[in-house]
């Protein structure tokens, strides 16, 4: 029996979405769904939930939980990754609270920024351990990475892990529907072209029946921007740089040096920026799980409607050879010609029985490529730190981060990195 392995299966709600979708896909009914997580209680919860779902949906899939990672991976045809190393407590708390002592504020801290750097540093070694297991027990498997920081982790798995990897993020799927819904526009029949890097890909073209919709988008956005709303940073970036960006305003507020500034505290109110947003979400989700657990895990009649997550549609395309288009994170093999070849980029990709085939984009508008490169610099130096074990590259990554370097002095950035290394303790490898 062919196997789909889910790493981080204790993410019960996400496992329901991805593997529930698999159970509803006719071409995937003969697969074993192999579950692995280091949290055995959450692993058992997901196993119970998926068995209830299997029964209520009448699925032909087999559900099996593993406590040995290598055995969970053995013989897998596909691997889905949704881990979080260090969790909310202690690591997310550390990522937010120590920078705060230096006056450095963040919103999400899971992509770049000082929080994104350290999330990468504690996650990359785990991912490369996965890669070693995959090379040994399922070397031909496709690895679907859903874990952030998306660009660096996907890059690490391809460049240093030697694993067939594609990074999958919701931001491309959600971009046009969200923008149009907020502006009161109908997104039906709209054609869009999106490319860049993860969380900073650009809506390069948006048309309907051959008509460019950007003028109307910008007209409506200008009106909406006169009042408070939840997407003010992205609209400001669109007005200044010409194009709408895929990921949310709370994310993009910390990817650039323009919005979270001690010298201009009024910008937080002006652009409606939710500082410390991710810790709030974590606390809310932990509390919500206490009440959700019973109804999700022990509901014998639990059901599911196929979601818009890419994974099941990609698996279906690979199994049936019926093509499916995604926005995927892949290495820049000449795809975006004015971004570095060492970077992981997010571009349209075709999925079929031959795997994932990315499409050529060419040059981005120069101002967009320049913005992408400010984030790529930090991404590549974070990866360099992780694979060489040299502490100096952690400093380099932080010194080149747009938000961190706009707020702190060189000495403070180095001291902040040292404090974060010490606070993470055994969550990080030793750096020399």
N, C-alpha and C positions, 0 to 999 in steps of 0.2 A: 504494500500500500504506500503510495506517495505521501510525503509529509510536508506540512507547513508548520514551521516552528515559530512560536511567539515568545520572544525574550522580553521580560518585563510584564509578564501576563498578570501580575498583581494589579495592574492598571485596569480594574474590572470594567469600568464604563467603556474605555477605549477598546478593550478586548471584545466587549459585546458588539461594538460597532463594526470592527474589522472582521472578526470571526463570525459574527451573526450574518454579515454580508456574504461571507463565504458559504455559509449554510444555505443561503437563499439563491446561490448561483448553480444552475444545473451542471455545468461543466466541472464543478469542484466537489461533487458529492462523494467521491471515492477517496478523499484525502484524510489522513490522520492530522488532527490539530494538536500539536505537541506544545504543552505549556511549560514555561520555566520562569521561576522568580526566586530570589533569595529570601523573600518574606513568605514563609510557608503558610501562614494564616491567610494572607491575601491570595496566594496561589490556590489554596483549597476553595476559597470563596469563588474564584473565577472558574474553577473546575465544576463546582456545583451549579453555578449560574449557566455555564455553557451546556452542561448535560440537560438541565431543564429546558433550555432553548432548543437543543437538538430534538428533544422529545416533542415539544409543542409544535415545532416546525416540520417534524417528520423528516429530518435531514439524514442523509446517508453518511455524513462525516463521523469519524471516531474522535472522541475527546480523551486525551491522556495527559496527566500532569507528571512532570519529572522533577526530581530533586538533584539530579546530576546533569549539569549543563551539557557536557559532551554527549551524553546519551540522548538528550533532547534534540541535539543537532544532528546526530548520526543519521546519514542518509537523507537529510532534508533536501527538498527541491527548491524551497523558498524559505526565507527567514525574515520575519518582521521584528523590528527592534523598537521598543518603546520604554527603555530604561531611564531612570533618573538616579544618578550617583550622588549619595549624600542627603537626598530628600530636603524637605523644608527645614527640619530640625536634625542636625545642626547647620547644614551647609548653606542653605538659602539665607538663613538668619545671619550667618557670618558674612556672606556676600554683600548684605545691605548694611549691617550695623557698624562694621569696621570702617568702610568708606565714609559713613556719616560722621565719624569722629574727626575726619579731615575736612568736613564740609562738602563732601561729594555726594550728591543725591542721585537716585536712580528710580526708574519706574518698573522695569521688568527684569533687567540684568541677566538675561539668559542667552545673549547672542554675541555682541561684543561688549564694549565697556569693561570696567574692571570686574564686574560680576560675571560677564560672559567669558572673560579670559580664564577665571578660576574655575568656572564650570567645565570649560574645556580641559583644563589641566588635570582635573580629577576624573574626567570621563574617558579621555583618550586612552590611558593605559588599560582600562576595562575593555574598551572596544577592540584594541589590538589583541587582547587575550581572546576575545571572541574570534577574531580573524585567525589566530593560531588553531583554535578548535575547528573552525570551518575548513581551513586548509587540510586538516587531518581527516575529518569525518564526512564532509560534504563539499568538496572543493568546487563543484560546478553549480552550487546554489546561488540564486539571486538574493541579495540582501537589501531589503526595503527599510531604509532608515527614517524613522519619524522623530528621533531624539534631537533636541537642541543642545548646543549650537550646531545647527544643521550643516552649514558650509564646511566648517573645520572638521567635524566628525566624518562627514561623507568623504572629504578629501583624504583624511587619515586612513579610512578603510580601503580606499582605492590605491592610494600612492604607497602606503606603508603596510597595509594589510593584504594587498593582492586579491581582494574579494570583489566580485561583480556587484557593485553597489549603485543604487539610485536613492537620492534623498527626496522625501515627499513632505510637502508642507501645505497647509490649508489656504495660505494667503493668496495663491494664484487663483484657485477655484472661487474664493470669496470676493475677489477684487471688484469685478464688474457688477455682480449682483448687489453688493453692499453699496457701492458708489451710486448706482442708479436708484436703488431703493431710497437712499437718503435724500436724493435730489428729486424724487417724484417722477422718475423716468422709467419707461418700460424697457427691460433688458432683453426681451424676446427678439430673436433674430439678429442680435448684435454680434458682429465679428470683432475680435480683439487680438492684438499681438502683444505679448508680454515677455520681457527678457531683462536680465541684469544679474544680481546675486540674491541669494535667499534673504527675505525680509526687506530687500531694497531692489526689487525688480520693478520695471517701469511699464506702465500702460502706454506703449509706443504708438499704437494705432487703435482707434475704436470707431467703427463705422456701422451703418445700417443701410442696406440697399445702395452701397457705394458712397453714401454721404458721410462726411467727417462729422462726428458728434462732439468733438472737443469744444468748438465754439459755444454750443448750448450748455455743455457741462460747466465750462468756466463762467458763463453768464449766471447760471443758477447757483454755482458755488460762491460767487461774489455776493449774491444776495443773502445766502445762508450764513456767510461768514460775519454778517453784521450782528448776529446774535450768538450766544453760547451754544455749542454743540460738541459732540464727542470726537470730531474728526478735524479739528482746527489746524493741527500741525501739518497734516497731509495736504490740506487745501493751501496753506501758506507755501509749502514746498512746491506745489503745482504752479502757483502764481509766480514764484520766483525763478523756478527752473524749467517750467513749461509742461511738465508731465506728472501724472498721478502715480504714486508709489503703492506697491501691493500691500505692505504690512501696516498695521494700525498706527494711529497717532501716538499712543502711549509708548509703543516700541520706538518709532522714529524720533520721538523727542530726545532720546538718549543716544541715537546713532550719529547725531550732528552736534556741532558746537554752538548752536544758535538759540536754544530754547530753555535749558536748565542752567541758570547762571546766577551765582551769588550776587554779582554786581547789579543784576537786573531782576530782582525778585518778582516784580510785577508781571513778568512774562508767564509765570506759572498760572496766574489768574487769567491773563489775557488769552492764552492758548488752551486753557482748561486742561492742564497737564496733571495727571493723577500720580503724584510721587508715592513711592512705596506700594504701587498697585499689586505687584506680584505677591508679596507677603500677605496682603489682605485676601487675595484670591485663595492662597494656600489655606489660610485659617478658615475661610468660608467652606472650602471643599472638605476639609477635615471634619468640620462640624456637620456638614450636609451628609457625609458618608455615614455618620452614626445613625441617622434616620433612614437613609437610602438603602443601607446594607440589607436589612431584613426584606424589603420589598423586591430588591434586585436579585439577591442570592438565593432566597428560599421560596420564590414564587414559582410553583410548579407549572403555572399556565403562562409564564413569561413569553412574550412574543417579540417580534422585531420587524421593522421595515427597512429595506436596504437603504443605506445612507449614501452620501456622495463622496465618501472616502475613496481615494484612488485604488487602494490595494486590491479589492476583489475584482474590479474592472481590469486591472493590469493582469492579474492571475488568469482571468477568463480569456483575455487577449492572447496571452502566452500559451494557454492550453488549446485554444480553438483556432488560432491564427487569424482571428477577426480583429483588425487594427483598432487601437484606442489611443487617443491623444491626451497627453498630460503636460503639465509644467513640472519638469524634473530637475533635480540638482545633480550635475555631472561635472567631470573635469573639462576645462576649457581647451579642447583639442581643436583650436582654430575656429571656434563657434562664434565668440564675440571678439572681434579682431582688435579692439582697442582696450582689452583687459588682459592681464598677465596669463600666460599659459599655465602657470602653477596654480591658478585660482580655480575654485569650484564655482560654477555659474548655474543660474536657473534659466532654462530655455525650454521652448516647446520640444517635446519628444514624442516619437511614434513607438508604440508598444505592440508587438506581435510575437509570433512563435520564435523569431530570431532574437528576441530580447528587447532592449531599450535602445532606440536609435535617435540621438539628439539631432536637432536641425540647425543649420547655419543661420546666423543672425546678421553678421557683419559688424560694422561700427555702430555703437550707440551714439546718440548726440553727445558731443564732447563734454558738456557740463554734467551729464548723467554718468558717463564713464569716470569722470574725475571724482564725483561723489562716491561711486562704488569703490574706487581705488583707495579712498581714505579708510574704508572698512576692511578691504582686502589686505592692506598693509598689516593691520593688527591681527587679522586671521592667520596670515602666513607666518608671522613671528611667534604667535602662540603655538602653532604647530611645530615650528622649529624648536621652541623651548621643550615641548613634550617629547620630541624624538631624540634630541641631543642630551637632555637632562641638564642644560646650562641655564643657571638662574639669570644670567645677563639677558637672555632672550625674553624672559618674563618682563624684565624692566623695559626692554625695547618695545614689546607689544603694548605695554601700558603707556609708555611715553608717546607712542604714535596714535593711541586711541583719541578720536576727535574730542569727545566730551571730557575725558580725564585730563588731557593736555591743555584744554582751554580753561580749566578750573584750578589746577594745582601746579606748583613749581616742580622742577626736576627732583629736588631733594625730597619733597613730600611724596611724589609718586613712587620713588624708590622705597621710602620708609613705609608707605602704604602696602606695597607689594610684600615687603618683609613681614609686616604685621599679619597680612593675610596668609602667607606661607606658614607662619608660626601657628596661627589660629586653626588652620586646617589640619595640622598635625598629620596623623596617619592617613587622612583622606587623600594626601598628595604623596607621590614618590619623593625621594630625596633629590634635591637639586644642588649642583656643585657650582 
